[in-house]
Amino acid sequence: KESHLATAPALNNTGNAYAKEGHHEKAIEFYNKSLELKKSIYIKLDQEILGTLTNLGVAYSRTRKYEEAQQCFETALDFSYQKEMNITMKTNIATLLNHIAHNTMKPSQCYTAIDYFRQSLTLRQSTFPPDVDGVDDNDASNQGNNDNSNNNENKYNKETHPDILATKHNMGLALCKQSKYEKARQLFHNIYKRMRETTGEEEFVIADDDDDDNALN
């Protein structure tokens, strides 16, 4: 088991490397190997297993194996809801909900996708203190050792954080698939307005589950 403790993360990281290069089938192979080892180490679902499950779900989604992806995401989500709801776990759940939304973002399921995006948005916004422009260092430190907030995030609030703007952008894309173009335009206009207010920039890079950095490691 000691050797497995080192081997399992190495397999997961190899999967990450393949995913970065767009070789998602190879990534799936290594994520599954990592997952098998981790399950032999941990009696119950552990944070380590949660991360690999999420990565595996993203890889399955990339290869259009949506049912397999959904199973990974839902297993990870069920486990996450059983954990203590600190800022880190809320952020992780919001990310999972975002992945599930993308996995269901087909014309026939756009209503479901939008609902998941809204859940993700609400949960992510709840990680910010109410009526505060940014995350205060003291507030963040009081959340426990698992909440290692980056000082760079202090300039954002629940309306301007890149994760929140990205989720709103993805909701707009889902609205477009429903031919609700006016609602989508209003949402996009709000996003770009917030971006200009915060950064002065108008270019927008979507931080959704196409970016493997957002998957839990």
PASEBA-1860 file (N, C-alpha, C; in nm, 3 decimals):
! residues 217
1> KESHLATA> 0.082/-0.121/0.000/0.000/0.000/0.000/0.085/0.125/0.000 ~ 0.204/0.120/0.060/0.289/0.238/0.061/0.330/0.275/-0.081 ~ 0.362/0.174/-0.161/0.398/0.202/-0.300/0.279/0.256/-0.378 ~ 0.158/0.208/-0.343/0.037/0.257/-0.409/0.013/0.405/-0.379 ~ 0.051/0.448/-0.258/0.032/0.589/-0.222/0.107/0.682/-0.316 ~ 0.220/0.637/-0.366/0.297/0.717/-0.460/0.254/0.693/-0.604 ~ 0.217/0.569/-0.634/0.185/0.532/-0.772/0.052/0.592/-0.817 ~ -0.049/0.591/-0.730/-0.183/0.638/-0.768/-0.181/0.785/-0.813
9> PALNNTGN> -0.119/0.878/-0.737/-0.112/1.017/-0.784/-0.033/1.030/-0.914 ~ 0.072/0.950/-0.929/0.153/0.955/-1.051/0.069/0.915/-1.172 ~ -0.015/0.813/-1.156/-0.104/0.772/-1.264/-0.206/0.880/-1.297 ~ -0.259/0.943/-1.192/-0.355/1.052/-1.212/-0.289/1.168/-1.288 ~ -0.166/1.203/-1.249/-0.095/1.313/-1.314/-0.059/1.279/-1.458 ~ -0.032/1.152/-1.484/-0.008/1.110/-1.623/-0.135/1.129/-1.704 ~ -0.249/1.094/-1.645/-0.377/1.119/-1.711/-0.397/1.266/-1.739 ~ -0.360/1.352/-1.643/-0.372/1.496/-1.662/-0.288/1.542/-1.781
17> AYAKEGHH> -0.166/1.488/-1.791/-0.076/1.527/-1.900/-0.136/1.487/-2.036 ~ -0.191/1.367/-2.043/-0.254/1.324/-2.169/-0.376/1.412/-2.201 ~ -0.453/1.446/-2.097/-0.571/1.529/-2.119/-0.531/1.667/-2.171 ~ -0.422/1.723/-2.117/-0.373/1.854/-2.162/-0.338/1.851/-2.310 ~ -0.288/1.737/-2.355/-0.248/1.723/-2.495/-0.366/1.684/-2.585 ~ -0.483/1.665/-2.523/-0.601/1.628/-2.602/-0.615/1.479/-2.627 ~ -0.530/1.398/-2.562/-0.538/1.252/-2.578/-0.628/1.195/-2.468 ~ -0.756/1.214/-2.484/-0.850/1.184/-2.376/-0.869/1.034/-2.353
25> EKAIEFYN> -0.857/0.953/-2.459/-0.869/0.808/-2.441/-0.755/0.756/-2.353 ~ -0.633/0.806/-2.377/-0.520/0.767/-2.293/-0.538/0.819/-2.150 ~ -0.593/0.941/-2.139/-0.620/0.996/-2.007/-0.716/0.907/-1.929 ~ -0.821/0.860/-1.996/-0.918/0.770/-1.933/-0.849/0.644/-1.881 ~ -0.759/0.590/-1.961/-0.686/0.469/-1.922/-0.610/0.490/-1.791 ~ -0.539/0.602/-1.781/-0.458/0.626/-1.662/-0.543/0.670/-1.543 ~ -0.650/0.744/-1.567/-0.739/0.780/-1.457/-0.802/0.655/-1.396 ~ -0.842/0.561/-1.481/-0.902/0.438/-1.430/-0.801/0.355/-1.349
33> KSLELKKS> -0.676/0.352/-1.395/-0.572/0.282/-1.319/-0.550/0.348/-1.183 ~ -0.547/0.481/-1.184/-0.530/0.555/-1.059/-0.646/0.531/-0.965 ~ -0.767/0.531/-1.021/-0.887/0.512/-0.941/-0.889/0.373/-0.877 ~ -0.850/0.273/-0.953/-0.847/0.136/-0.901/-0.751/0.124/-0.783 ~ -0.634/0.186/-0.796/-0.538/0.182/-0.687/-0.588/0.258/-0.564 ~ -0.645/0.374/-0.588/-0.693/0.456/-0.476/-0.805/0.385/-0.399 ~ -0.889/0.314/-0.471/-0.997/0.241/-0.404/-0.942/0.126/-0.319 ~ -0.824/0.075/-0.355/-0.763/-0.032/-0.275/-0.694/0.024/-0.151
41> IYIKLDQE> -0.668/0.156/-0.152/-0.600/0.221/-0.040/-0.699/0.274/0.062 ~ -0.803/0.341/0.012/-0.897/0.410/0.100/-1.023/0.327/0.115 ~ -1.065/0.306/0.239/-1.183/0.226/0.267/-1.308/0.297/0.218 ~ -1.316/0.428/0.244/-1.430/0.507/0.200/-1.384/0.602/0.090 ~ -1.484/0.662/0.023/-1.451/0.763/-0.077/-1.372/0.875/-0.010 ~ -1.257/0.905/-0.063/-1.169/1.005/-0.007/-1.155/1.120/-0.107 ~ -1.103/1.233/-0.058/-1.082/1.349/-0.145/-0.996/1.312/-0.267 ~ -0.899/1.222/-0.246/-0.814/1.179/-0.356/-0.896/1.107/-0.464
49> ILGTLTNL> -0.988/1.023/-0.420/-1.074/0.952/-0.515/-1.169/1.050/-0.584 ~ -1.218/1.146/-0.509/-1.308/1.246/-0.564/-1.244/1.320/-0.682 ~ -1.116/1.359/-0.665/-1.047/1.432/-0.771/-1.032/1.350/-0.897 ~ -0.993/1.224/-0.882/-0.974/1.140/-0.999/-1.107/1.108/-1.066 ~ -1.211/1.089/-0.987/-1.345/1.068/-1.044/-1.387/1.185/-1.131 ~ -1.360/1.306/-1.083/-1.397/1.425/-1.159/-1.317/1.435/-1.288 ~ -1.186/1.411/-1.277/-1.102/1.413/-1.396/-1.147/1.310/-1.499 ~ -1.183/1.191/-1.448/-1.230/1.083/-1.536/-1.360/1.123/-1.605
57> GVAYSRTR> -1.450/1.187/-1.530/-1.575/1.232/-1.588/-1.554/1.333/-1.700 ~ -1.460/1.426/-1.679/-1.429/1.525/-1.783/-1.375/1.456/-1.908 ~ -1.287/1.359/-1.889/-1.229/1.287/-2.003/-1.336/1.208/-2.079 ~ -1.426/1.143/-2.006/-1.536/1.072/-2.072/-1.623/1.169/-2.152 ~ -1.648/1.286/-2.095/-1.730/1.384/-2.165/-1.663/1.429/-2.294 ~ -1.530/1.444/-2.289/-1.454/1.486/-2.408/-1.465/1.383/-2.521 ~ -1.481/1.256/-2.484/-1.491/1.150/-2.584/-1.637/1.114/-2.613 ~ -1.727/1.202/-2.570/-1.871/1.186/-2.593/-1.931/1.062/-2.528
65> KYEEAQQC> -1.866/1.015/-2.423/-1.922/0.905/-2.345/-1.997/0.966/-2.227 ~ -2.111/1.024/-2.260/-2.182/1.109/-2.165/-2.239/1.032/-2.046 ~ -2.285/0.910/-2.069/-2.341/0.832/-1.958/-2.233/0.798/-1.856 ~ -2.116/0.758/-1.905/-2.006/0.728/-1.815/-1.962/0.853/-1.739 ~ -1.958/0.965/-1.811/-1.920/1.092/-1.747/-2.019/1.129/-1.637 ~ -2.148/1.115/-1.669/-2.251/1.150/-1.572/-2.241/1.065/-1.446 ~ -2.211/0.937/-1.464/-2.197/0.848/-1.349/-2.081/0.893/-1.260 ~ -1.970/0.932/-1.320/-1.855/0.980/-1.242/-1.891/1.108/-1.167
73> FETALDFS> -1.953/1.202/-1.236/-1.986/1.330/-1.174/-2.087/1.313/-1.060 ~ -2.188/1.228/-1.083/-2.291/1.210/-0.980/-2.235/1.139/-0.857 ~ -2.146/1.043/-0.878/-2.082/0.976/-0.764/-2.000/1.076/-0.684 ~ -1.922/1.159/-0.754/-1.841/1.261/-0.689/-1.929/1.363/-0.617 ~ -2.042/1.398/-0.680/-2.132/1.497/-0.621/-2.198/1.443/-0.494 ~ -2.244/1.319/-0.498/-2.306/1.258/-0.380/-2.209/1.255/-0.263 ~ -2.084/1.220/-0.293/-1.982/1.217/-0.189/-1.957/1.357/-0.133 ~ -1.949/1.454/-0.222/-1.918/1.591/-0.180/-2.024/1.647/-0.086
81> YQKEMNIT> -2.150/1.615/-0.112/-2.258/1.666/-0.027/-2.253/1.609/0.115 ~ -2.178/1.500/0.131/-2.165/1.440/0.265/-2.054/1.504/0.347 ~ -1.973/1.587/0.284/-1.860/1.649/0.352/-1.902/1.780/0.418 ~ -1.814/1.830/0.503/-1.839/1.959/0.568/-1.842/2.069/0.464 ~ -1.945/2.155/0.470/-1.963/2.257/0.369/-1.880/2.382/0.397 ~ -1.747/2.371/0.384/-1.662/2.489/0.394/-1.647/2.550/0.255 ~ -1.571/2.657/0.245/-1.558/2.728/0.118/-1.499/2.637/0.010 ~ -1.397/2.560/0.046/-1.334/2.472/-0.052/-1.433/2.371/-0.108
89> MKTNIATL> -1.511/2.307/-0.020/-1.605/2.206/-0.068/-1.718/2.268/-0.150 ~ -1.765/2.386/-0.109/-1.867/2.453/-0.189/-1.817/2.485/-0.330 ~ -1.692/2.530/-0.337/-1.633/2.560/-0.467/-1.619/2.433/-0.550 ~ -1.578/2.323/-0.487/-1.567/2.195/-0.558/-1.702/2.148/-0.611 ~ -1.807/2.162/-0.529/-1.940/2.120/-0.572/-1.989/2.207/-0.687 ~ -1.963/2.337/-0.677/-2.001/2.428/-0.785/-1.934/2.387/-0.917 ~ -1.808/2.346/-0.908/-1.736/2.300/-1.027/-1.799/2.173/-1.082 ~ -1.834/2.079/-0.993/-1.900/1.956/-1.037/-2.033/1.984/-1.106
97> LNHIAHNT> -2.111/2.073/-1.048/-2.240/2.109/-1.108/-2.220/2.170/-1.247 ~ -2.112/2.246/-1.261/-2.079/2.305/-1.390/-2.046/2.195/-1.492 ~ -1.968/2.095/-1.449/-1.935/1.983/-1.537/-2.062/1.908/-1.578 ~ -2.151/1.883/-1.482/-2.276/1.811/-1.513/-2.359/1.891/-1.613 ~ -2.364/2.022/-1.593/-2.439/2.107/-1.686/-2.385/2.093/-1.828 ~ -2.253/2.097/-1.843/-2.193/2.081/-1.976/-2.223/1.944/-2.033 ~ -2.225/1.845/-1.949/-2.248/1.708/-1.995/-2.391/1.690/-2.046 ~ -2.481/1.777/-2.003/-2.622/1.766/-2.044/-2.662/1.879/-2.140
105> MKPSQCYT> -2.563/1.954/-2.190/-2.596/2.072/-2.271/-2.621/2.036/-2.417 ~ -2.730/1.963/-2.436/-2.778/1.931/-2.570/-2.912/2.003/-2.587 ~ -2.954/2.030/-2.710/-3.080/2.105/-2.729/-3.198/2.047/-2.651 ~ -3.205/1.913/-2.642/-3.319/1.851/-2.574/-3.308/1.857/-2.422 ~ -3.186/1.892/-2.370/-3.164/1.892/-2.226/-3.118/2.028/-2.173 ~ -3.136/2.132/-2.254/-3.083/2.262/-2.214/-3.148/2.316/-2.087 ~ -3.276/2.282/-2.067/-3.342/2.327/-1.943/-3.272/2.266/-1.822 ~ -3.235/2.139/-1.833/-3.163/2.073/-1.725/-3.026/2.136/-1.705
113> AIDYFRQS> -2.956/2.164/-1.815/-2.824/2.226/-1.807/-2.832/2.362/-1.739 ~ -2.929/2.443/-1.777/-2.942/2.576/-1.717/-2.970/2.566/-1.568 ~ -3.050/2.467/-1.528/-3.078/2.448/-1.386/-2.950/2.416/-1.309 ~ -2.866/2.329/-1.366/-2.738/2.296/-1.301/-2.646/2.418/-1.297 ~ -2.644/2.496/-1.405/-2.563/2.618/-1.405/-2.609/2.713/-1.294 ~ -2.739/2.725/-1.277/-2.793/2.814/-1.173/-2.755/2.764/-1.033 ~ -2.764/2.633/-1.013/-2.722/2.577/-0.884/-2.575/2.606/-0.858 ~ -2.493/2.587/-0.961/-2.350/2.613/-0.949/-2.325/2.759/-0.916
121> LTLRQSTF> -2.396/2.847/-0.984/-2.379/2.991/-0.964/-2.416/3.031/-0.821 ~ -2.529/2.983/-0.774/-2.576/3.016/-0.639/-2.477/2.968/-0.533 ~ -2.427/2.846/-0.551/-2.334/2.791/-0.453/-2.201/2.866/-0.455 ~ -2.151/2.896/-0.574/-2.023/2.968/-0.584/-2.036/3.108/-0.524 ~ -2.149/3.175/-0.549/-2.169/3.309/-0.494/-2.179/3.306/-0.342 ~ -2.226/3.195/-0.288/-2.240/3.184/-0.142/-2.106/3.176/-0.071 ~ -1.998/3.157/-0.146/-1.865/3.150/-0.083/-1.808/3.289/-0.055 ~ -1.878/3.392/-0.101/-1.833/3.529/-0.074/-1.913/3.587/0.041
129> PPDVDGVD> -1.848/3.663/0.130/-1.922/3.728/0.238/-2.027/3.824/0.181 ~ -2.145/3.835/0.244/-2.248/3.924/0.194/-2.208/4.070/0.208 ~ -2.244/4.149/0.106/-2.224/4.294/0.109/-2.078/4.334/0.129 ~ -1.988/4.249/0.077/-1.845/4.281/0.084/-1.791/4.277/-0.058 ~ -1.705/4.371/-0.093/-1.654/4.381/-0.229/-1.563/4.263/-0.265 ~ -1.491/4.211/-0.168/-1.398/4.102/-0.196/-1.390/4.008/-0.078 ~ -1.304/3.911/-0.087/-1.284/3.816/0.022/-1.180/3.874/0.116 ~ -1.219/3.896/0.239/-1.125/3.951/0.337/-1.032/3.842/0.387
137> DNDASNQG> -0.903/3.878/0.404/-0.805/3.778/0.447/-0.844/3.714/0.579 ~ -0.895/3.794/0.673/-0.931/3.740/0.804/-1.049/3.645/0.794 ~ -1.148/3.684/0.709/-1.264/3.596/0.691/-1.220/3.463/0.632 ~ -1.130/3.469/0.533/-1.086/3.346/0.467/-1.010/3.256/0.564 ~ -0.926/3.318/0.650/-0.846/3.237/0.741/-0.930/3.170/0.846 ~ -1.049/3.223/0.872/-1.136/3.165/0.973/-1.213/3.044/0.923 ~ -1.199/3.014/0.794/-1.276/2.903/0.738/-1.211/2.768/0.764 ~ -1.090/2.767/0.816/-1.023/2.639/0.843/-0.904/2.619/0.752
145> NNDNSNNN> -0.827/2.516/0.782/-0.703/2.494/0.709/-0.725/2.456/0.564 ~ -0.843/2.405/0.528/-0.866/2.364/0.392/-0.895/2.480/0.299 ~ -0.920/2.597/0.352/-0.958/2.712/0.270/-0.840/2.803/0.250 ~ -0.753/2.769/0.156/-0.635/2.848/0.129/-0.666/2.947/0.019 ~ -0.726/3.060/0.055/-0.769/3.158/-0.042/-0.649/3.232/-0.098 ~ -0.653/3.256/-0.226/-0.548/3.330/-0.294/-0.573/3.478/-0.276 ~ -0.469/3.553/-0.238/-0.486/3.696/-0.215/-0.532/3.768/-0.341 ~ -0.499/3.711/-0.459/-0.541/3.776/-0.582/-0.692/3.779/-0.597
153> ENKYNKET> -0.763/3.690/-0.524/-0.908/3.684/-0.537/-0.976/3.795/-0.457 ~ -0.901/3.867/-0.375/-0.962/3.969/-0.290/-1.025/4.081/-0.370 ~ -0.981/4.098/-0.493/-1.036/4.207/-0.575/-1.170/4.170/-0.637 ~ -1.209/4.043/-0.628/-1.335/3.999/-0.687/-1.447/3.992/-0.584 ~ -1.571/4.002/-0.632/-1.686/3.976/-0.547/-1.776/3.873/-0.616 ~ -1.893/3.851/-0.558/-1.979/3.743/-0.609/-2.040/3.773/-0.745 ~ -2.018/3.894/-0.797/-2.066/3.927/-0.930/-1.954/3.933/-1.033 ~ -1.828/3.942/-0.988/-1.719/3.967/-1.083/-1.613/3.858/-1.086
161> HPDILATK> -1.621/3.757/-0.999/-1.518/3.652/-1.000/-1.521/3.579/-1.135 ~ -1.404/3.546/-1.192/-1.400/3.478/-1.322/-1.483/3.351/-1.330 ~ -1.485/3.271/-1.222/-1.566/3.148/-1.222/-1.713/3.180/-1.240 ~ -1.759/3.286/-1.174/-1.899/3.325/-1.182/-1.934/3.380/-1.319 ~ -1.845/3.463/-1.374/-1.867/3.516/-1.509/-1.867/3.403/-1.611 ~ -1.779/3.304/-1.593/-1.774/3.190/-1.685/-1.903/3.110/-1.681 ~ -1.956/3.087/-1.560/-2.081/3.012/-1.547/-2.196/3.087/-1.613 ~ -2.200/3.218/-1.594/-2.304/3.300/-1.659/-2.290/3.293/-1.811
169> HNMGLALC> -2.165/3.296/-1.858/-2.141/3.287/-2.002/-2.193/3.154/-2.056 ~ -2.168/3.046/-1.984/-2.214/2.915/-2.027/-2.366/2.904/-2.024 ~ -2.428/2.971/-1.926/-2.574/2.978/-1.924/-2.625/3.049/-2.050 ~ -2.553/3.152/-2.091/-2.590/3.223/-2.214/-2.584/3.133/-2.336 ~ -2.480/3.049/-2.342/-2.468/2.955/-2.453/-2.585/2.857/-2.454 ~ -2.625/2.812/-2.334/-2.739/2.720/-2.324/-2.867/2.790/-2.368 ~ -2.883/2.916/-2.332/-3.000/2.993/-2.376/-3.004/3.006/-2.527 ~ -2.886/3.024/-2.588/-2.879/3.032/-2.735/-2.928/2.902/-2.798
177> KQSKYEKA> -2.893/2.789/-2.736/-2.937/2.660/-2.790/-3.089/2.643/-2.779 ~ -3.149/2.721/-2.689/-3.295/2.720/-2.675/-3.359/2.830/-2.761 ~ -3.276/2.900/-2.839/-3.321/3.011/-2.924/-3.372/3.130/-2.843 ~ -3.327/3.140/-2.718/-3.364/3.253/-2.633/-3.254/3.359/-2.643 ~ -3.246/3.418/-2.763/-3.132/3.503/-2.794/-3.133/3.635/-2.717 ~ -3.250/3.690/-2.693/-3.256/3.818/-2.622/-3.205/3.802/-2.479 ~ -3.249/3.695/-2.411/-3.201/3.670/-2.275/-3.050/3.645/-2.275 ~ -3.002/3.573/-2.376/-2.858/3.545/-2.386/-2.781/3.675/-2.407
185> RQLFHNIY> -2.831/3.764/-2.494/-2.763/3.891/-2.519/-2.754/3.975/-2.393 ~ -2.863/3.977/-2.317/-2.863/4.053/-2.191/-2.759/3.998/-2.094 ~ -2.750/3.867/-2.089/-2.654/3.803/-1.998/-2.511/3.834/-2.042 ~ -2.484/3.823/-2.173/-2.350/3.851/-2.224/-2.312/3.998/-2.200 ~ -2.409/4.087/-2.221/-2.383/4.230/-2.200/-2.343/4.256/-2.054 ~ -2.414/4.191/-1.961/-2.383/4.206/-1.819/-2.243/4.155/-1.787 ~ -2.206/4.042/-1.849/-2.073/3.983/-1.825/-1.964/4.079/-1.869 ~ -1.975/4.133/-1.990/-1.869/4.219/-2.042/-1.863/4.351/-1.964
193> KRMRETTG> -1.978/4.396/-1.916/-1.980/4.516/-1.832/-1.904/4.491/-1.703 ~ -1.928/4.376/-1.640/-1.857/4.342/-1.516/-1.707/4.328/-1.540 ~ -1.671/4.270/-1.655/-1.530/4.253/-1.686/-1.460/4.387/-1.700 ~ -1.522/4.480/-1.769/-1.462/4.612/-1.788/-1.446/4.684/-1.655 ~ -1.547/4.668/-1.568/-1.541/4.734/-1.437/-1.427/4.679/-1.351 ~ -1.402/4.548/-1.363/-1.305/4.482/-1.277/-1.163/4.487/-1.331 ~ -1.148/4.457/-1.461/-1.014/4.442/-1.519/-0.984/4.541/-1.629 ~ -1.087/4.604/-1.683/-1.065/4.692/-1.797/-1.050/4.616/-1.927
201> EEEFVIAD> -1.063/4.482/-1.921/-1.047/4.400/-2.040/-1.183/4.358/-2.094 ~ -1.187/4.330/-2.224/-1.311/4.286/-2.286/-1.300/4.145/-2.342 ~ -1.178/4.095/-2.356/-1.163/3.956/-2.401/-1.201/3.863/-2.288 ~ -1.263/3.753/-2.324/-1.312/3.662/-2.221/-1.272/3.520/-2.255 ~ -1.199/3.457/-2.165/-1.162/3.317/-2.180/-1.255/3.233/-2.095 ~ -1.327/3.141/-2.158/-1.425/3.061/-2.085/-1.353/2.964/-1.993 ~ -1.383/2.974/-1.863/-1.321/2.883/-1.765/-1.419/2.774/-1.729 ~ -1.452/2.691/-1.830/-1.547/2.586/-1.802/-1.475/2.453/-1.801
209> DDDDDNAL> -1.548/2.344/-1.821/-1.482/2.216/-1.808/-1.401/2.179/-1.932 ~ -1.388/2.271/-2.029/-1.290/2.252/-2.135/-1.149/2.276/-2.081 ~ -1.141/2.345/-1.968/-1.012/2.373/-1.905/-0.989/2.270/-1.795 ~ -0.897/2.177/-1.816/-0.876/2.070/-1.720/-0.823/2.119/-1.587 ~ -0.774/2.246/-1.582/-0.728/2.299/-1.454/-0.843/2.313/-1.356 ~ -0.966/2.320/-1.410/-1.080/2.335/-1.322/-1.126/2.203/-1.263 ~ -1.077/2.095/-1.317/-1.110/1.965/-1.259/-1.036/1.948/-1.127 ~ -1.098/1.873/-1.037/-1.034/1.851/-0.906/-0.919/1.754/-0.922
217> N> -0.809/1.790/-0.859/-0.690/1.706/-0.872/-0.674/1.612/-0.754
END
